[in-house]
């Protein structure tokens, strides 16, 4: 959590290498250290280039004469200007401890866009209240009950990653806001959405590592976006374009064309299934078309079948998985797979959509996996699932055919089975391998987060619980055939 609190440092015009944390802001310490910043609470240490302090300690912070300042809570912008610094007021939403958004107050285009597309849903009274708040924040008005943070520097300028990215796209100025996944963890990335001057929508997205040295995901993202571009057709039509990669102070970053519109997850949260069915159908139809366009001969699936048989299956045989489930599969066409078609990675606008985060994309993969993963996640949101406890119950009911949304899942299963010429007896085993794959991936994720953050993680993810239910429920498992009804 402390790393997320320290993400606001990215709104400064220069990176920090040494930081002093004053009393009242101690939660920053671990986050800064995880980020590779030399951080201390000792005022006698080497002169810091960043001081983090509560707003009421402004004069104490100024007395240290740092290049960079972060002041939590209310403070005097006038006093900062008088000290020769350029201040900027940032509103972290929903909270300073776990921000999904960092909004620079008074940046009209950026704030309007961010709140309209990231916080615009809900019932009519909520939407009306959000609209009023949006206009006030866009004009720089601080709202009661919302804790803002003031950042300041001796040198005025854009956030340092934004400034470097704009050099790559031959621009020198732009508006911006920063966004983070609501499920952000120690090695997930942040993103700046950058607007050309006077434009109401972003043109570029700057993705960045929040800790030094994590370049693997950027290499995979580059490969995935180039793969999407080279595939052409339906794949390229719904993917952004990579515009460049760079590094600042050990932090990897990239810039790509912006996917505009509303995140599908936010849209589904505020829209009944009957109203959102059209967009779900459109995306499901695209997944079917991608499978059709990218289908390879059965030999293309050989490497993936080998991986599943040797690395995945042995981990689950004690839980009831047939040990020959992969060998017993009939010949299947291999397809391109995005690998993470969640509602957080799809942006919807004016009847169209763009899919982002292609770092898991590969050819030679199992058919049906993208469709099943997408509909399982999207229908849970659309059906009102909001807590971890509800996810497994919804998963079982959806796939057993007990929900109205089950019929949408089954219809698109039949569509893709027909388009990819998948034998009916293979559908249950393919689904089984999918859930076990993501459950195993979740185990690795928890282990990595625990290793980096040094904090115990939950014993199981929702996907791990889903996998165990899938194997234990006689209506599910490798023999699953409810989709035929």
N, C-alpha and C positions, 0 to 999 in steps of 0.2 A: 504493500500500500504506500510506503514512504517513497518508492520510486515514482509512483504516479503523482504524488504531491509535488515532487521536484521537477515534473515535466514543464512547468511554467518557465523554467530557465531557458527553454528554447525560443521564447519570445524576445530575448535580449539580442542586441546587435552584435555580440561577440560571445564565444564560448568561455566558460569559466574553467580554470585549472586548480585554483586554490580558493577555498571558501571558509568564511568564519560565520558560524551560526550563533546568534545572540539568544539570551534566555527568552523562552516563550515560543521559539521556533525549532526546538530540538528534534521534532519528528523528521525534519529535513536531513538530519545527519546520515542516517542509513541510506536514504535515497540518493544523496549526492555521492556517497562512497560506492554504492552499486553502480553508479553512472561513471565511475572512474575519476571523480573529482576528489582532490585532497581536501577533506573537510574536517574542521575542528571547532570546539567551543572555547579554545584557549586564546584569549586576546593577545597573549604574548608570543604567539606563533608567527611565522613569516607573514609579511604583509599580504593580505588576501586581495584577489581581484574581484571577488564577489562577497558581499555581506548580505545575509538573510536575517531579517528581524521582524518582530511585530511592528505595526505602524506607529505605536506610541513611543517606540525607541528610535524614531527618525534621527534625532539630534545625535544620539550615541552612534548610530550607523554612519552619519555624515562625518563625524569626528575621525573616523577611521580612514576616510578619503579613498574608498575603493573605486575602481573603474565601473563596477556593476553593482546594482542594488535590487533586492527583492524585499518588499515591505507588505506583510500580510495584514489585512484589515484596513480600516480608514487611516489615511495619513494626508499630509498637506502637499498637494501637487505644486502649490505656489512656492513653498519652501524649497522643494526640489529644483524648481526652475531658478530660484534665486541662488542656489548653490552651483549653478552652471551645468545642471544635468537636464537631460531630456526624458521626462516621465511618460509612461503609458499605463493606463488603467485596464487591467485584464479581469474579466469575469469568468471564473471557472465553474462550469455546470456539469453535473448537478451540485458538486461540492468541491472545495479546495483539496479534499483528501482523495477523491476519486473522480477527477474530471474526465468527461467525454468530450467536452468542448472548451476551448480557450478563446474567448471573444474579446477583441480589442474595442472597448466602448468608444462610440463616436465614429467608428468605421462603418458608414451607412450601408454600402452594398454587402459587405461581408456579414455584418450582424443580421441584416434582413434575410439574406439567403440562408445562413446557418440556422436561424430559429424557425424559418418557414419550412425548411426541409428536414431538420433534425428534431424540432420540437413543436411541430405544427398540428399534430393529431389530437385525438381524444374527442369527448363529447362537445357539443356546440358551445356551452359556457366556457369550457377550457380553451377552445380555439379562440373565442373572443378575447379572453383574458391574455392568452399568448400573443395575440395580434397587438394589443395595447402595449404589453411589455416589450415586444419587438421594436416598436417605433420609439419608445422611450430610450431603450438601450442603444439603438442605432444613432440617437442624437446625443449619446454620452451621459444620460441620466442614470444615476445609480438607484437601484430599487431597494426598498426596505426589506430586510431579512435575507439579502443575498450578499455574501462576503466577497468583496472584490480584493484583488491584489494589485499593487502598484510596482511596476518594474521601471528602472531608470538607469541611464548610462551617461557618461561624460560625452560620448559621441552619439549623435542622433543617427538612426538608420533602421532599416528593415531587420527582422529576425535574420540572424547570420546565415541560416540555411536557405531562406527565401532569397536573400541577396545573391547567393552563389548560384542558385537555380535559375534566376532571371538572366544571369550572364549567359547561360546555355541556350536560352530561347531568345536571345538578342533583345532583351527589354531591361529597363533600369528602374522601373517603379511598378507598384501594384498594391492592391488591397489584399487582405488575407484574414483567415482564421485557422485555428488548429483543431484537428479532430482525432480522437482515439477510440478504439473499439470499447464498447461497454464491458467487454470481457478481457481487457488489456491485462497482460502479465509481464513478467520480467524481460522476456525477449521478443515481445510483440512490438510492432512499429507504430510510430505516429505519422501524421500527414498534415501538411499545410495545404489549404485550398486557396489558390492565388488568382486574383482577378485583374485583368488589364484595367488601366485607368478608366474610370467612368462607366465600366461595364457591370451589369447587374448579376452576371453569372461567372463562375470561375472558368478559366481556360486551361489551368495547369494544376496538377497535384504533385506535391513534393513529399515523397515518402522518406522517412528517416529512421535509422536505428537509434534507440534511446540509450544504448550502452556501446562502448567502443568494441571494435573487432568482430562484430557479427555481420560478415559479408556474405555468408552462404545463402541466406534468403534472398538477397539482392541478385546474386548470380542465378538462382532458380527463377526468380521473377523475370529477369531478362530473357532467360531461355524460354519461359512460358509465353511471354508477349511476342517474342520473335516466332515461336511456333504458331501462335494464333494468326499472326500476320501472314506467314508463309502458307498456312492452310487456305486462306482466302475464303470465299463463299460465306456461309452462315456463321462460321467461327469468327472470322475477321470483322464481320459486320457488327458484332456486338462486343468487341474488345477495344480498350484504349490503345494508344500508340506510345511506345517508349521513346522519349526524346533525349535522354542522356543519363549518365551516372556520374557521381562525384563523391568526394570525401572531404570533410572538414574536421580537423582536430581529432582524427581517428574515428569519426562517425560516418558510416556509410549512408548514402542517400541516392535517390533517383528522382527524375522528373518525367511525368507522362501527361498525356492529354487528359483533361478532366472528364469524368463521368458525371453529368449533371442530372438534376432531378431529385426525387425523394428515395431514400433507402427503402427497399422493399419491406424490411422488417418494420419500419415505422409506419408505412402505409397499411400493412396487414393488422397492426395493433389497433388502428383506428377505423378499420373498414370491415363490415360483416362479410362472411364468406360469399354470400350471394352477390355482393358488390365487387369483391376482389377476384371472383372466378375468372373474369375475362383476362386479367393480367397473368394469373396463374396458368391458364390455358395457353396463353401466348408464349410464356417461358418454357412450359412443358413441350409445346410443339417445336420450339427451337432445339431443345435437347434431342428430340426424336430426329430432327433434320440433321443435326450434327452427327448423330450416330450413323445415319444413312450416308452422309457425305464422306465420313472419315473411315468407314468400314474397311478393314484389311482382311486378307485370307486368314484362316484359322491358325496358320503358323505364326502369325504376328502376336498371338497370345501366349506363346510357349514360355517366354521368360517370366511372365506374370504368374502363370500356372505353377511354374517351378518354385517361385518365391512363396506362393500361398501354401504349397504342399510341404515345403521344408521349413519355413519360418513361422507360419501362422498356425497351421493345423495342429502341430504337436503341443502348442500352448493351451489348446482347448479340448483335447480328447477326454481329459479327466472330467470335463463338465458335460460330457455327452455328445460331443461332435464326432460323427463317423470319421474314422481315420482315413478312409479312401474317398472322401467327398470330392476332392479335386480330380483324382484319377477317374471317378465315375461320371464326371461331366461330359456331355457329348461335345462334338466340335462346335466352336462358337467363333463368330467374327470378333476381331479386336477393334476397338474404337478409341477415339480421342476422349480423354476425361479431364474435366477442369479440376475436380478433386475437392472443391470447397464451395459448392453452390448454396451458401447460406443466404438468408435475407439481408445480412450485413454487407454482402459482396455483390448485390444487384441494385442498380439505380434505375428508377422508372420515371419516364417523362413523356407526356403527350402521346401515349400509346406505344412508345418504344422503350427500350431498356439497354443498359450497358452492364456487362459483367466485369468486375475488377478482381485483382489479386490472383494472378495466374501462376503463382510460384509452384503449385502442385500439379500443373497440367502436364500430361504425358500422353503419347500415343501407345498403342499396343495394350490397352486396358480392357477391363471387363465391361460389357454392355450392361445397361440398367443401373449401374451404380450412381451416376450423376442424377438420374431421374428419381431414384428412391431417396437419396440423401436430400435432394431439394424439396420434394413433396413432404417428406417426414418433418423437416424443420419448418417449412412454410405453413403447413396445415396446423401444426401445433400453435404457432403464433396466431393464425387466423381463428382458431377455435378457442382462443382466450387463455392458453397456458402461460402462466407468468412465473411460476415457481419451479424449483428443481423437483420438489416432491410430486408435482402434477405431471411432469414430463414422462415418466415411465408408465403411469396409468394411461395417459393419452396414447402413448406409443402402442401399448397392447390393444387398446380398444380400436385404434385406427386400423391396425393391420389385421385384426380379427373381423373387421367389417361392421363394427358396432356403432359407428358414427356416420352422420350424413356426409362428412368429408371423405369417408372411406370410398364412396363411389367415384369421386374424382380421381383418387389414387388408383383404383382398379381400372378405370377407363383408360388412363394414360399408360398403365402397365400393359394393357392389351394392345394399345397403339404401338408401343415400342417393340413389344414381342413380335408383332406382325412385321414391322418395318425392318427389324434386324434378323428376322427368321430364326428366332430363338425357340428351341423345343420347349414345350410346356413343362416337361419334367425337370428342366434346368433352372426354372425361375426361382423355386424355393432354395436350392443350393446357392445360387448367385446371391440372393438376398442374405442368406446366412453368412456367407464369406464377407459380405459388405459390413454387416454389423460387428463381426468379430475383428475385422481390419480396423475399424474406427475405435473400437474399444481398446484394442492393443495399442493403437496410436495414442489414445488418451492416457494409458498407463505411462508411456514414455514422456508425455507432456507433463504429467504431475511430478515425475521424478526429476525432470529438468528444472521446473520452476522451484521445487523444493531445494535442489542443489544450489541454484543461483541466489534465491532469496533467503535461504536458511530458515524457512518457516514451514511447519508441517502443513501438508495439503490434505484435502478430503480423501478418505479411503477409496472412494469410487466416483467417477463421473457419471452423468446421466447416461452417456452412451455405453458405459460398462454395465450399468444396471439393465439397459435395454437388451444388451447381448445375452445376459444371463436369463432374462425373461424369455427371449426368443428361443433359446435352447430348451428351456424347461416347459414351455406352454405347448401342449399337444396340438393346438390349432395353428401354431406357428412353426418355426424350425425348418429343416431342409424339405419337409413335406408340405410346406405352405402352398395352398391352392385357392384361397379365398378370392383371389383376384379374378378367378374364372366366373364368379357368380354375377 
